[in-house]
Amino acid sequence: MSNPESSLSAPFPPQQPGAVPDPDTALAIRGLAKRFGEKIAVNGISLDVPAGSFYGLVGPNGAGKTTAMSMATGLLRPDHGQVWIHGTDVWADPLTAKRRMGVLADGVRLFDRLTGEQLVTYSGLLRGLDRDTVAERTADLLRVMDLTGDAGKLVVDYSAGMTKKVALASAMIHAPKVLVLDEPFEAVDPVSAANIRDILAQFVQSGGTVIVSSHVMDLVQRMCDHVAIIAQGNLLAAGTVDEVRDGQSLEDRFVDLVGGRSTGEGLSWLRT
Ligand SMILES: Nc1ncnc2c1ncn2[C@@H]1O[C@H](COP(=O)(O)OP(=O)(O)OP(=O)(O)O)[C@@H](O)[C@H]1O
């Protein structure tokens, strides 16, 4: 079934000036839009992420996930629209909003001339934590990320998966209420990924909110309780995973909604 007008796409009215979404909503997005030259990367997306949810954001390559997440976390200024983290406008009051969130951004350079331990420590001190708390949490985070043995190594010399894990540790050290993670499992080995999943699940159980983008539908179906599907800058569906997948696997539903499966023809020159 291909139904981009699915009733699951939340029919949000334009936000009235001055109207603030319920502070219990972890992330509220209204009419978020971004254009790069002629390219409309995000085309007026509205979405509510309930507090305490494990929310997956899925979409094909170039769908606008990273752009939307960057605008939602105060890293990229939107052309239009508003974003609130627990009722705080991210662009009007970025300091308060950023205290409440931990962000694993895609493609943002880390201070990679620091060691892993220094980087996580620096993130904690930057967030205003005292030195003892930072030392304790840094040791805990490096341990669960299986980085203790490499804590003294420069981040520039880390593998892609190690870099992802140290960035994740840096995003979590101030115990935010909301974690916004762009592809947190990309390049991460299965044991570390399982550890990270456990940490995130416990975080959600204790009332935190996790928003992850991922291309791995099976993972999103197993791990998340809510999901939004984005394609070509538009929100195609959003709701609980069961609502969105509508009796199918999430992967089949995704392919139905997004389309674009090639028939396997072509590239005859590649066949031996
Ligand atoms: N800084 C930029 N300048 C120009 N175009 C950009 C820029 N950032 C993103 N885009 C374009 O906007 C669109 C959305 O990109 P975005 O990175 O948000 O997609 P994505 O869903 O995160 O993709 P992927 O799953 O491949 O990471 C793409 O067409 C991309 O080429």
The ligand as a MOL file (V3000), in Angstrom:
LIG
                    3D

  0  0  0     0  0            999 V3000
M  V30 BEGIN CTAB
M  V30 COUNTS 31 33 0 0 0
M  V30 BEGIN ATOM
M  V30 1 N 25.2220 21.6540 3.4520 0
M  V30 2 C 24.5290 21.2250 2.3900 0
M  V30 3 N 24.6200 21.8460 1.2130 0
M  V30 4 C 23.9040 21.4470 0.1430 0
M  V30 5 N 23.0530 20.4000 0.1740 0
M  V30 6 C 22.9220 19.7300 1.3160 0
M  V30 7 C 23.6530 20.0970 2.4860 0
M  V30 8 N 23.3080 19.2440 3.4930 0
M  V30 9 C 22.4120 18.3900 2.9640 0
M  V30 10 N 22.1780 18.6760 1.6780 0
M  V30 11 C 21.2380 17.9690 0.7890 0
M  V30 12 O 20.0090 17.8770 1.4430 0
M  V30 13 C 19.4280 16.5920 1.2330 0
M  V30 14 C 19.1660 15.9250 2.5730 0
M  V30 15 O 20.4240 15.5470 3.1290 0
M  V30 16 P 20.5430 14.8560 4.5620 0
M  V30 17 O 21.9990 14.7360 4.8640 0
M  V30 18 O 19.6930 15.5890 5.5310 0
M  V30 19 O 19.8990 13.4290 4.2740 0
M  V30 20 P 19.8770 12.1080 5.1770 0
M  V30 21 O 18.4590 11.6540 5.2210 0
M  V30 22 O 20.5330 12.3550 6.4790 0
M  V30 23 O 20.7400 11.1100 4.2750 0
M  V30 24 P 21.6540 9.8370 4.6690 0
M  V30 25 O 20.7170 8.7590 5.1110 0
M  V30 26 O 22.2940 9.4890 3.3620 0
M  V30 27 O 22.6240 10.2720 5.7160 0
M  V30 28 C 20.3680 15.8320 0.2990 0
M  V30 29 O 19.9180 15.9950 -1.0260 0
M  V30 30 C 21.6960 16.5370 0.5040 0
M  V30 31 O 22.4810 16.4730 -0.6780 0
M  V30 END ATOM
M  V30 BEGIN BOND
M  V30 1 1 1 2
M  V30 2 1 2 3
M  V30 3 2 2 7
M  V30 4 2 3 4
M  V30 5 1 4 5
M  V30 6 2 5 6
M  V30 7 1 6 7
M  V30 8 1 6 10
M  V30 9 1 7 8
M  V30 10 2 8 9
M  V30 11 1 9 10
M  V30 12 1 10 11
M  V30 13 1 11 12
M  V30 14 1 11 30
M  V30 15 1 12 13
M  V30 16 1 13 14
M  V30 17 1 13 28
M  V30 18 1 14 15
M  V30 19 1 15 16
M  V30 20 2 16 17
M  V30 21 1 16 18
M  V30 22 1 16 19
M  V30 23 1 19 20
M  V30 24 2 20 21
M  V30 25 1 20 22
M  V30 26 1 20 23
M  V30 27 1 23 24
M  V30 28 2 24 25
M  V30 29 1 24 26
M  V30 30 1 24 27
M  V30 31 1 28 29
M  V30 32 1 28 30
M  V30 33 1 30 31
M  V30 END BOND
M  V30 END CTAB
M  END
